[in-house]
Protein backbone atom coordinates (compact mmCIF):
# COMPACT_ATOMS: atom_id res chain seq x y z
CA UNK A 1 0.00 0.00 0.00
CA UNK A 2 2.82 2.31 0.93
CA UNK A 3 4.60 1.39 -2.28
CA UNK A 4 1.58 2.16 -4.23
CA UNK A 5 1.34 5.43 -2.51
CA UNK A 6 4.92 6.22 -3.20
CA UNK A 7 4.47 5.25 -6.76
CA UNK A 8 1.44 7.40 -6.97
CA UNK A 9 3.30 10.27 -5.37
CA UNK A 10 6.20 9.81 -7.80
CA UNK A 11 3.86 9.63 -10.66
CA UNK A 12 2.09 12.65 -9.41
CA UNK A 13 5.32 14.49 -8.87
CA UNK A 14 6.45 13.56 -12.35
CA UNK A 15 3.14 14.58 -13.75
CA UNK A 16 3.36 17.80 -11.85
CA UNK A 17 6.89 18.36 -13.06
CA UNK A 18 5.79 17.61 -16.59
CA UNK A 19 2.88 19.93 -16.22
CA UNK A 20 5.13 22.67 -14.89
CA UNK A 21 7.61 22.10 -17.66
CA UNK A 22 4.80 22.04 -20.18
CA UNK A 23 3.39 25.19 -18.62
CA UNK A 24 6.78 26.92 -18.83
CA UNK A 25 7.08 25.66 -22.38
CA UNK A 26 3.63 26.99 -23.22
CA UNK A 27 4.40 30.33 -21.59
CA UNK A 28 7.65 30.55 -23.46
CA UNK A 29 5.92 29.70 -26.70
CA UNK A 30 3.13 32.14 -25.85
CA UNK A 31 5.63 34.87 -25.19
CA UNK A 32 7.41 34.00 -28.36
CA UNK A 33 4.18 33.94 -30.29
CA UNK A 34 3.13 37.16 -28.57
CA UNK A 35 6.35 38.82 -29.64
CA UNK A 36 6.02 37.42 -33.10
CA UNK A 37 2.40 38.59 -33.24
CA UNK A 38 3.49 42.04 -32.15
CA UNK A 39 6.15 42.02 -34.82
CA UNK A 40 3.66 40.77 -37.39
CA UNK A 41 1.14 43.39 -36.31
CA UNK A 42 3.80 46.06 -36.60
CA UNK A 43 4.78 44.70 -40.01
CA UNK A 44 1.10 44.55 -40.95
CA UNK A 45 0.58 48.13 -39.81
CA UNK A 46 3.64 49.17 -41.80
CA UNK A 47 2.46 47.14 -44.74
CA UNK A 48 -0.99 48.69 -44.47
CA UNK A 49 0.61 52.11 -44.33
CA UNK A 50 2.71 51.23 -47.39
CA UNK A 51 -0.41 49.81 -49.05
CA UNK A 52 -2.28 53.06 -48.35
CA UNK A 53 0.65 55.04 -49.71
CA UNK A 54 0.87 52.69 -52.65
CA UNK A 55 -2.88 53.06 -53.25
CA UNK A 56 -2.54 56.84 -53.07
CA UNK A 57 0.40 56.69 -55.45
CA UNK A 58 -1.58 54.31 -57.64
CA UNK A 59 -4.54 56.72 -57.63
CA UNK A 60 -2.18 59.59 -58.47
CA UNK A 61 -0.52 57.44 -61.12
CA UNK A 62 -3.95 56.49 -62.50
CA UNK A 63 -4.94 60.17 -62.63
CA UNK A 64 -1.63 60.96 -64.28
CA UNK A 65 -2.22 58.04 -66.63
CA UNK A 66 -5.71 59.35 -67.43
CA UNK A 67 -4.30 62.81 -68.07
CA UNK A 68 -1.56 61.24 -70.13
CA UNK A 69 -4.09 59.22 -72.10
CA UNK A 70 -6.19 62.35 -72.63
CA UNK A 71 -3.11 64.24 -73.74
CA UNK A 72 -2.12 61.25 -75.85
CA UNK A 73 -5.57 61.19 -77.47
CA UNK A 74 -5.33 64.95 -78.11
CA UNK A 75 -1.84 64.48 -79.52
CA UNK A 76 -3.07 61.55 -81.60
CA UNK A 77 -5.91 63.73 -82.95
CA UNK A 78 -3.44 66.58 -83.53
CA UNK A 79 -1.12 64.08 -85.20
CA UNK A 80 -3.98 62.90 -87.42
CA UNK A 81 -4.75 66.52 -88.31
CA UNK A 82 -1.05 67.11 -88.90
CA UNK A 83 -0.92 64.03 -91.11
CA UNK A 84 -3.95 65.35 -93.06
CA UNK A 85 -2.32 68.75 -93.36
CA UNK A 86 0.90 67.03 -94.35
CA UNK A 87 -0.97 65.04 -97.01
CA UNK A 88 -2.64 68.21 -98.26
CA UNK A 89 0.69 69.98 -98.14
CA UNK A 90 2.23 67.15 -100.15
CA UNK A 91 -0.60 67.45 -102.69
CA UNK A 92 -0.15 71.20 -102.75
CA UNK A 93 3.58 70.71 -103.09
CA UNK A 94 3.05 68.31 -105.98
CA UNK A 95 0.70 70.79 -107.64
CA UNK A 96 3.14 73.60 -106.94
CA UNK A 97 6.00 71.57 -108.39
CA UNK A 98 3.90 70.85 -111.49
CA UNK A 99 2.95 74.52 -111.73
CA UNK A 100 6.57 75.49 -111.17
CA UNK A 101 7.68 73.14 -113.93
CA UNK A 102 5.06 74.62 -116.25
CA UNK A 103 6.03 78.11 -115.14
CA UNK A 104 9.66 77.33 -115.83
CA UNK A 105 8.69 76.09 -119.28
CA UNK A 106 6.65 79.27 -119.78
CA UNK A 107 9.57 81.28 -118.50
CA UNK A 108 11.87 79.55 -120.96
CA UNK A 109 9.39 80.23 -123.77
CA UNK A 110 8.95 83.80 -122.54
CA UNK A 111 12.69 84.33 -122.45
CA UNK A 112 12.95 82.96 -125.97
CA UNK A 113 10.04 85.17 -127.05
CA UNK A 114 11.65 88.12 -125.26
CA UNK A 115 14.86 87.45 -127.10
CA UNK A 116 12.97 87.33 -130.39
CA UNK A 117 11.04 90.46 -129.40
CA UNK A 118 14.28 92.25 -128.61
CA UNK A 119 15.54 91.28 -132.03
CA UNK A 120 12.29 92.42 -133.62
CA UNK A 121 12.43 95.61 -131.57
CA UNK A 122 15.93 96.27 -132.83
CA UNK A 123 14.76 95.59 -136.39
CA UNK A 124 11.72 97.83 -135.76
CA UNK A 125 13.99 100.58 -134.47
CA UNK A 126 16.05 100.29 -137.61
CA UNK A 127 12.88 100.27 -139.70
CA UNK A 128 11.64 103.28 -137.70
CA UNK A 129 14.84 105.14 -138.43
CA UNK A 130 14.40 104.28 -142.09
CA UNK A 131 10.73 105.25 -141.94
CA UNK A 132 11.60 108.56 -140.27
CA UNK A 133 14.10 109.24 -143.02
CA UNK A 134 11.47 108.27 -145.61
CA UNK A 135 8.96 110.46 -143.78
CA UNK A 136 11.30 113.42 -143.94
CA UNK A 137 11.79 112.77 -147.64
CA UNK A 138 8.03 112.32 -148.06
CA UNK A 139 7.38 115.54 -146.14
CA UNK A 140 9.80 117.34 -148.39
CA UNK A 141 8.18 115.74 -151.44
CA UNK A 142 4.76 116.58 -150.03
CA UNK A 143 5.76 120.20 -149.64
CA UNK A 144 6.95 120.16 -153.24
CA UNK A 145 3.73 118.43 -154.32
CA UNK A 146 1.70 120.98 -152.38
CA UNK A 147 3.59 123.76 -154.14
CA UNK A 148 2.96 121.99 -157.46
CA UNK A 149 -0.70 121.54 -156.48
CA UNK A 150 -1.02 125.19 -155.58
CA UNK A 151 0.53 126.11 -158.93
CA UNK A 152 -1.74 123.60 -160.70
CA UNK A 153 -4.80 125.01 -158.94
CA UNK A 154 -3.74 128.49 -159.98
CA UNK A 155 -3.32 127.26 -163.55
CA UNK A 156 -6.66 125.42 -163.33
CA UNK A 157 -8.35 128.58 -162.10
CA UNK A 158 -6.80 130.49 -164.97
CA UNK A 159 -7.77 127.73 -167.44
CA UNK A 160 -11.32 127.58 -166.08
CA UNK A 161 -11.64 131.34 -166.34
CA UNK A 162 -10.17 131.20 -169.84
CA UNK A 163 -12.60 128.45 -170.87
CA UNK A 164 -15.46 130.47 -169.39
CA UNK A 165 -14.33 133.36 -171.52
CA UNK A 166 -14.57 131.03 -174.52
CA UNK A 167 -18.06 129.94 -173.51
CA UNK A 168 -16.92 126.51 -172.29
CA UNK A 169 -17.95 124.96 -168.96
CA UNK A 170 -16.42 121.67 -167.73
CA UNK A 171 -18.39 119.01 -165.80
CA UNK A 172 -17.91 115.44 -164.52
CA UNK A 173 -19.70 112.68 -166.42
CA UNK A 174 -22.03 111.93 -163.50
CA UNK A 175 -23.54 115.39 -163.96
CA UNK A 176 -24.68 114.76 -167.51
CA UNK A 177 -28.49 114.82 -167.27
CA UNK A 178 -29.16 114.04 -170.94
CA UNK A 179 -27.75 110.49 -171.32
CA UNK A 180 -26.11 107.77 -169.23
CA UNK A 181 -22.35 107.86 -169.75
CA UNK A 182 -20.11 104.93 -168.80
CA UNK A 183 -16.53 105.94 -168.00
CA UNK A 184 -13.47 103.70 -167.97
CA UNK A 185 -11.10 104.77 -165.15
CA UNK A 186 -8.19 103.28 -167.11
CA UNK A 187 -8.95 105.15 -170.34
CA UNK A 188 -6.20 107.48 -171.64
CA UNK A 189 -5.97 110.39 -174.03
CA UNK A 190 -5.21 109.28 -177.63
CA UNK A 191 -2.96 110.70 -180.30
CA UNK A 192 -4.54 112.13 -183.42
CA UNK A 193 -3.61 108.95 -185.33
CA UNK A 194 -5.12 106.71 -182.63
CA UNK A 195 -8.31 108.78 -182.66
CA UNK A 196 -8.63 108.49 -186.47
CA UNK A 197 -8.00 104.74 -186.29
CA UNK A 198 -10.70 104.31 -183.65
CA UNK A 199 -13.24 106.40 -185.61
CA UNK A 200 -12.47 104.43 -188.78
CA UNK A 201 -13.42 101.13 -187.19
CA UNK A 202 -16.37 102.48 -185.14
CA UNK A 203 -19.76 102.38 -186.85
CA UNK A 204 -21.89 104.49 -184.50
CA UNK A 205 -22.45 107.10 -187.23
CA UNK A 206 -24.21 104.50 -189.39
CA UNK A 207 -27.19 104.22 -187.03
CA UNK A 208 -30.48 105.52 -188.38
CA UNK A 209 -31.34 109.01 -187.10
CA UNK A 210 -34.74 109.02 -185.34
CA UNK A 211 -35.81 112.38 -183.96
CA UNK A 212 -36.42 112.41 -180.20
CA UNK A 213 -35.65 108.67 -180.07
CA UNK A 214 -32.14 108.18 -181.46
CA UNK A 215 -30.79 111.60 -182.25
CA UNK A 216 -27.58 113.52 -181.51
CA UNK A 217 -27.76 112.67 -177.78
CA UNK A 218 -27.75 108.90 -178.44
CA UNK A 219 -25.11 109.16 -181.19
CA UNK A 220 -22.75 111.03 -178.84
CA UNK A 221 -23.58 108.71 -175.92
CA UNK A 222 -22.74 105.56 -177.86
CA UNK A 223 -19.54 107.02 -179.32
CA UNK A 224 -18.47 108.08 -175.81
CA UNK A 225 -19.18 104.70 -174.22
CA UNK A 226 -17.51 102.73 -177.03
CA UNK A 227 -14.43 104.93 -176.95
CA UNK A 228 -14.12 104.55 -173.17
CA UNK A 229 -14.58 100.77 -173.50
CA UNK A 230 -11.73 100.80 -176.05
CA UNK A 231 -9.51 102.61 -173.51
CA UNK A 232 -9.79 106.05 -175.13
CA UNK A 233 -10.82 108.94 -172.90
CA UNK A 234 -13.83 110.78 -174.26
CA UNK A 235 -16.20 113.57 -173.20
CA UNK A 236 -19.78 114.33 -174.12
CA UNK A 237 -20.34 117.90 -175.30
CA UNK A 238 -23.64 119.77 -175.20
CA UNK A 239 -23.88 122.96 -177.20
CA UNK A 240 -26.47 125.73 -176.80
CA UNK A 241 -27.14 128.15 -179.67
CA UNK A 242 -28.02 131.81 -179.58
CA UNK A 243 -31.77 132.37 -179.68
CA UNK A 244 -32.49 128.66 -180.08
CA UNK A 245 -34.43 126.33 -177.82
CA UNK A 246 -32.85 123.14 -179.20
CA UNK A 247 -29.11 122.53 -178.87
CA UNK A 248 -26.79 119.84 -180.13
CA UNK A 249 -24.70 116.96 -178.65
CA UNK A 250 -21.34 115.63 -179.84
CA UNK A 251 -18.08 114.23 -178.40
CA UNK A 252 -14.67 115.63 -177.55
CA UNK A 253 -11.22 114.01 -177.30
CA UNK A 254 -8.10 115.52 -175.77
CA UNK A 255 -5.38 114.34 -178.16
CA UNK A 256 -1.81 114.31 -176.86
CA UNK A 257 -0.41 115.99 -179.98
CA UNK A 258 -3.13 118.40 -181.16
CA UNK A 259 -5.18 119.14 -178.07
CA UNK A 260 -8.97 119.26 -177.88
CA UNK A 261 -10.79 117.75 -180.86
CA UNK A 262 -14.60 117.89 -181.30
CA UNK A 263 -16.10 114.86 -183.10
CA UNK A 264 -19.69 114.96 -184.40
CA UNK A 265 -20.87 111.46 -185.39
CA UNK A 266 -24.56 112.27 -185.79
CA UNK A 267 -25.16 110.38 -189.05
CA UNK A 268 -22.36 109.39 -191.40
CA UNK A 269 -19.66 110.39 -191.92
CA UNK A 270 -17.74 111.11 -188.70
CA UNK A 271 -16.98 114.83 -188.64
CA UNK A 272 -14.51 117.17 -186.95
CA UNK A 273 -16.38 120.22 -185.68
CA UNK A 274 -15.55 123.81 -184.83
CA UNK A 275 -17.30 124.67 -181.57
CA UNK A 276 -16.44 128.22 -180.55
CA UNK A 277 -18.65 130.68 -178.68
CA UNK A 278 -19.98 133.52 -180.87
CA UNK A 279 -19.11 131.54 -184.03
CA UNK A 280 -21.26 129.50 -186.38
CA UNK A 281 -21.19 125.74 -185.74
CA UNK A 282 -19.36 123.99 -188.60
CA UNK A 283 -18.01 120.46 -189.23
CA UNK A 284 -16.13 118.59 -191.96
CA UNK A 285 -15.46 114.92 -192.67
CA UNK A 286 -12.59 113.34 -190.76
CA UNK A 287 -11.18 111.74 -193.88
CA UNK A 288 -10.21 115.03 -195.51
CA UNK A 289 -9.29 117.01 -192.40
CA UNK A 290 -5.80 118.16 -191.42
CA UNK A 291 -5.39 118.57 -187.64
CA UNK A 292 -3.30 121.72 -188.14
CA UNK A 293 -6.57 123.52 -188.99
CA UNK A 294 -8.25 122.63 -185.67
CA UNK A 295 -7.96 126.14 -184.26
CA UNK A 296 -7.45 128.01 -187.54
CA UNK A 297 -10.58 130.16 -187.34
CA UNK A 298 -9.78 131.83 -190.67
CA UNK A 299 -9.77 128.42 -192.37
CA UNK A 300 -13.07 127.47 -190.76
CA UNK A 301 -14.69 130.78 -191.66
CA UNK A 302 -13.45 130.53 -195.25
CA UNK A 303 -15.06 127.12 -195.82
CA UNK A 304 -17.38 127.09 -198.76
CA UNK A 305 -19.58 124.48 -200.29
CA UNK A 306 -19.23 120.99 -198.79
CA UNK A 307 -19.30 121.35 -195.01
CA UNK A 308 -21.80 120.45 -192.30
CA UNK A 309 -23.65 123.05 -190.26
CA UNK A 310 -26.74 123.32 -188.08
CA UNK A 311 -29.42 125.69 -189.31
CA UNK A 312 -31.12 128.09 -186.95
CA UNK A 313 -34.85 128.77 -186.82
CA UNK A 314 -34.47 131.63 -189.34
CA UNK A 315 -32.73 129.54 -192.00
CA UNK A 316 -29.20 130.71 -191.24
CA UNK A 317 -26.35 128.90 -189.48
CA UNK A 318 -26.71 128.35 -185.73
CA UNK A 319 -24.22 130.37 -183.65
CA UNK A 320 -22.78 128.82 -180.49
CA UNK A 321 -23.87 130.50 -177.25
CA UNK A 322 -22.12 128.28 -174.69
CA UNK A 323 -20.52 124.85 -174.42
CA UNK A 324 -20.87 122.20 -171.68
CA UNK A 325 -18.22 119.45 -171.61
CA UNK A 326 -18.79 116.33 -169.48
CA UNK A 327 -15.63 114.27 -168.84
PyMOL commands that set and color helices and strands:
alter all, ss='L'
color gray80, all
select helices_A, chain A and resi 2-165+173-175+192-201+204-206+216-229+286-288+291-293+297-301
alter helices_A, ss='H'
color red, helices_A
select strands_A, chain A and resi 168-171+235-241+248-255+259-264+271-274+282-285+308-309+320-326
alter strands_A, ss='S'
color yellow, strands_A
deselect
rebuild
show_as cartoon
